[in-house]
Amino acid sequence: MITLPHDDDLLLVWDVEAGECGGGGVNDSLAAAEKAMLEALGSHPEGRGRVRYARLVPAPRGSIGDYRYGTTLITAHRAGGETVTVAGDAWEDTP
């Protein structure tokens, strides 16, 4: 089980890459972020996904904001219609 630190400014960002497709989102719950990532990844035969910490920081030149990314909590890999998840950062290890 992954324990999250208590920090009201931390967000959980998920993203998926599946060939030419991709998706992502922001949640305040690890369970919700993981579920959204797995649903998005599950709609493709192959791809990879991850859930990681992020903090919203001011962007240069008056833009609304940008994310500063932190630790990857969950990485998922999908191939042959099956998804495997691992705790931690295995993003570079997935195709």
Stockholm file with secondary structure:
# STOCKHOLM 1.0

chainA/1-95         MITLPHDDDLLLVWDVEAGECGGGGVNDSLAAAEKAMLEALGSHPEGRGRVRYARLVPAPRGSIGDYRYGTTLITAHRAGGETVTVAGDAWEDTP
#=GR chainA/1-95 SS CCCCCCCTTEEEEEEEEETTEEEEEEESCHHHHHHHHHHHHHTSSSEEEEEEEEEEECCGGGCSCEEEEEEEEEEEEEETTEEEEEESCCGGGCC
#=GC SS_cons        CCCCCCCTTEEEEEEEEETTEEEEEEESCHHHHHHHHHHHHHTSSSEEEEEEEEEEECCGGGCSCEEEEEEEEEEEEEETTEEEEEESCCGGGCC
//
